[in-house]
């Protein structure tokens, strides 16, 4: 089962929340970041720009600001709330590479 629909749903929820949350919009103002999600056989990327996540697509990108590496089962478990993100990170089931401020900006997606 592909995690693509789940990621798209998270992005849609995030963008809807941004539209109704002025404080969140202010926090994101001026940010332009790229993210790469590497799940082994599945690879996705997107851009955070103009306070919204845009250009979600399958595939790799060069020099992303944030890279999330995991496996599809763990990633879905975190998204569904079955696995706590910090536990997955501590167990090295999820690895995140990037500047800490970029990671903190994108954490609102999850």
C-alpha positions in Angstrom: 0.0 0.0 0.0 1.3 3.4 -1.0 1.7 6.2 1.6 1.2 8.8 -1.1 -2.6 9.4 -0.3 -1.8 9.7 3.4 0.9 12.4 2.7 -1.5 14.2 0.4 -4.2 14.2 3.0 -1.7 15.6 5.6 -0.7 18.4 3.2 -4.3 19.2 2.5 -5.1 19.4 6.2 -2.0 21.6 6.8 -2.9 24.0 4.0 -6.5 24.3 5.3 -5.2 24.9 8.8 -2.8 27.7 7.5 -5.8 29.4 5.8 -7.7 29.6 9.1 -4.8 30.1 11.6 -3.2 33.6 11.4 -0.6 32.8 14.0 0.6 29.8 12.0 0.7 31.9 8.8 2.8 34.5 10.6 5.2 31.8 11.8 5.6 30.5 8.2 5.8 33.9 6.5 8.8 34.3 4.3 9.9 30.6 4.6 10.8 28.7 1.5 11.9 25.2 2.2 12.1 21.9 0.3 11.6 18.5 1.9 12.4 15.0 0.7 10.7 11.9 2.2 12.7 8.7 1.5 10.8 5.5 2.3 13.0 3.1 0.4 10.9 2.1 -2.6 8.7 5.3 -2.2 10.2 8.7 -2.5 8.4 12.1 -2.3 9.2 15.7 -2.1 7.4 19.0 -1.6 8.0 22.7 -1.1 6.9 25.0 1.7 6.4 28.4 0.2 4.0 31.3 0.6 2.8 29.7 3.8 1.6 26.6 2.0 2.9 23.2 1.0 3.1 23.1 -2.8 4.5 20.9 -5.6 4.0 17.5 -3.8 5.3 14.8 -6.1 6.9 11.5 -6.3 10.7 11.3 -6.7 13.9 12.7 -5.4 15.2 16.3 -5.3 18.7 17.6 -5.1 19.8 19.4 -1.9 16.6 19.4 0.1 16.4 21.5 3.2 15.0 18.6 5.2 15.3 14.9 4.5 13.1 12.3 6.4 14.2 8.7 6.0 12.1 5.8 7.2 10.3 2.8 6.0 6.6 2.8 4.8 5.3 0.9 7.9 7.0 3.1 10.5 6.0 6.3 8.6 2.4 5.2 8.4 2.4 4.2 12.0 3.6 7.7 13.0 1.0 9.4 10.7 -1.8 7.2 12.2 -0.7 7.9 15.8 0.2 4.3 16.4 3.9 5.2 17.0 5.0 8.3 18.8 7.4 10.4 16.6 10.0 10.8 19.3 10.0 7.0 20.0 10.5 6.3 16.3 13.3 8.8 16.1 15.0 7.4 19.3 14.8 3.9 17.9 16.3 5.2 14.6 13.2 4.0 12.7 12.9 7.6 11.5 15.9 9.8 10.6 15.7 13.5 10.0 18.5 15.5 8.4 18.5 19.2 8.1 18.9 22.5 10.0 17.0 22.3 13.3 15.0 25.5 12.5 13.9 23.9 9.2 12.9 20.7 11.0 10.9 22.7 13.6 9.1 24.6 10.8 8.0 21.4 9.1 7.0 19.6 12.3 3.7 21.4 12.2 2.8 19.2 9.3 2.9 16.2 11.6 
